[in-house]
Amino acid sequence: MIDIQNIKPIIHKTAMVLPSAVLIGDCKIDENSSIWANTTLRADLGKISVGKNSNIQDGSTLHMSHQSDYSNATDCIVGDYVTVGHNVILHGCTIKDESLIGMGSIILDGAIVEKNTMVGAGSLVPNNKILESGFLYLGSPAKKIRKLTAKEISFFRYSAEHYVKLSASYKTK
């Protein structure tokens, strides 16, 4: 963990951060969340917040934009019970509760993924796009594909809870 301008990451005592993860600056990791191998959370230009019972899987990167004539300052916010798959880039976006971001996806500045939404693997969500709750989005750029079933939506919480249990087996003193 690295502090920037005397601001250091805050990690809840029940959260798990693997040693190969890098957390820089104004990061907050809430209870029972997990940050997996080779992830980078670089909060040197704003804030990164990971809610309760969420997981940021191996190789993912979270960052944000700064305020300028070319871009707006945007924090990177991940809600509760969110699964962020392997090698995802979240850049200055908001992922609301009980959503799933598929492996290799990229979600750009100002984008909002509403609650109970799935972004399919390898998708690109452009700047400032809002993904409506209850749908699967897929592609580059990501497009609304179909309404999710109740079983698919219930999987999001299951996935997050699975990672809470799995991370407990990794915790060391």
N, C-alpha and C positions, 0 to 999 in steps of 0.2 A: 504494500500500500504506500502511496506517495501523496504527500500533502502539497498543495499549491497555495501560495500566499496564506499560509497558516490554516488552510481549510483541508481537513483530512476526511477520508471516508468514515461513515458511521455504519457499523454492522451490528444488527441485533444479535444478542447472545445465542439465539436459537438458529440463526442463519448459518449456512455453510459456504465457505469460499475456499476452493482448492488452491494450494500453494502456487500453481503455475498461472493463476489468474492475476491480472494487473488492474488495480483500482486506483484511479488518480483523482484527487480533488474532491469536489462536492457531490459525492455519491452517498446514497442512503439505501441500505439493504434491510428490508423489514423482516419480521419474524417468519421462521421456517422456510425462507427462500434459499435458493442455492445458485451459486456461480461456479460453473464447471471449468474444466481444464482449458488453458490457453485462451481464455476470454479476456477482452480489454474493455473496461468501462472508464472512458477518459472524460472527466468532467472538469476540464480546464477553462471552458468558455461559458459554462452554465451548470445546471443541476441534472443529475441522473437519479431517478427514484425507482426502486424495484419494490413493489407492494408485497403483501403477505402471501406465502405459499406459492410463489412463482419461481420459475427456473429459467436461467440463461445458460443454454447448453454450449458444449465445446466449440471453441473457435469463433464465437460471436463477438461483435464489436458494437459498442454503444457510444455515441458521441453526439454533438450538436453544432449548430451554426452560431456565429456571433452577429451582433447588430452592425450593419454597415449599409452603404448605399445600394449594395447588391443583394443583401439577405437580411431577414429578420432574425432576431435572437429567438431560439427555440430550445427549450429543455427537452430531455428525453425521459418520458414517464411510462412506466410499465405498471399496470394495475395488479389486483389480487388474482390468484389462481390462473396465471398466464403461463403458457409454455412457449418459450422461444427456442426453436430447433437449432441444430448445429449450423455453424457458419452463417448466421444471420447478421445483417447490418441494420441497426436501428439508428437513424441519424435525425435527431431533433424531432421526434414524432411522439405520439401518444397511443399506447396500446391499452385499451380499457379491459375491465375484469373478464375473466373466464373466456379468453380468446386463445387461439393457437396460431403461431407463426411458423410456417413450414420451413424446413431446412433450405439454406441458401437464399432465402428471400432478402430483399433490400427494401426498406421503407424509409422514405426521404422526408426532409424537413417540412413540418407543418401538417403532415398526414395524420389522420385520426382513424384508428381501427376501433370501431364501436364494440360494445360488450357482445359476447357470444358470436364472434366472427372468426372465420378461418381464412388464412392466407395460404394458398397452396405452395408447395415447395418450388423454389426457383423464381418466384414472382417478384416483380418490381412495382412498388406502389409510388407513384410520382409525388412531387411536392404538393402539399395542401389538399390532397385527395381525401375525402371522407368515405370510409367503407361502412355501409349500413349494417346494422345489427342483424344477425340471423342468416347470413349468406356466406357462401364459399366464393372467394375471389381467386383468380388464377391468371397467369400470363404476364407479359411484359409489353405494354403496361398492364397492370392487373385489371381484369374486368369481372363484373358480377356474373357468375356462372349459374348458380341455382340457390334455392332456399335450402338451408340445412335441416336435417331431420332432428327430432327430439333426441334420438340416440346419439347422433353426432355431437350435438350441443352438450349432452351429459358427459361425453368423453373428455371434454376440456377440463372439467373439474377432476375427473378420474386421473387424467394425465398429470395434472399439477400435484395431486395427492400422492401419486406413485413416486414422483420425484422427491417429495417431502420425506417419504419413507426410505427411499434409496439413499438420499443424502445423509440420513441419520446413521447409516452404516459406515460412512466415510469420516465422520467427525472424530477428531483426535484432540488430545489435550496438549 
